[in-house]
Amino acid sequence: MPRRFGITVLILILLGFTGVKVGALWPVKQPALERQTLSFNELSESHWFESLDPQQRVLWQRLAARLQKNSSDYEASLLKALLLFQTGRLNVAVAELAEIDRTGPQVSARSPGPR
C-alpha cells in the first residue's frame, strides 16, 4: 500500500512538471508586448540602428557596403532580410524578400533525366 501511494505521488509530481513545461512553451498573447512591438516598428531608421547590438550593427554595415558595391548581391540581400526579421522589422523584411523574388535569378524546375 505505501508503495502504491509513493508511485501515485511520483506520477502526480511528474505530471505537474510536465504541465509547467508545456505551459511555458504555450504562446501567450500579452497586450503590453504587442503595443511595444508596434511602437518598435514605428521607430525611425536611426533609432532602429541604435537599438541593434554591436554584432548586428557590424553585420548591417558590412551588408550595406556589399550592396553598395553590387546591388544585385542576392546573398547580402537575403542576409539583410533575415536581420530585419530578427530585429522585428517584419514589413521591411517581407518587402526585401519580395524584391529578391522579383529580381533574383530564376531556378528552372526540370526533372532529372535518366542516368
Phi, psi and omega in degrees: 000312179297328179293317177299318179297317179297318179294319179297316179296318179299316179297317180296321178295315179296320176296322178297314178297321178297317178299321179294317180294316179295319179297324179291331180273343183290132181291133180238125177276127179240118182304323181296322179293320179296318179296322180294320179295317180298317180292328178295320180292339181272357180293153178286170182299319182292321177295322179296315181297321179294335181280350180286151174281167186304320180294320179294323178297315180297316179299315180299317180294319178295318179295319178298319179295317179297317181288333177290323178288319184218101184291345178260025176280093187290330177295315179296322178295320179294317178296323177297317179296320178295321177294321177296318175300314183298327184262009172091007179263071189293317182296319179293321180295317179296320178296320178297316179294323177296322178294319177298317180296322182287319187255349186288170179295138180268132179260126180276138179264099179242148182280141178294136181277175179292145180258000000 
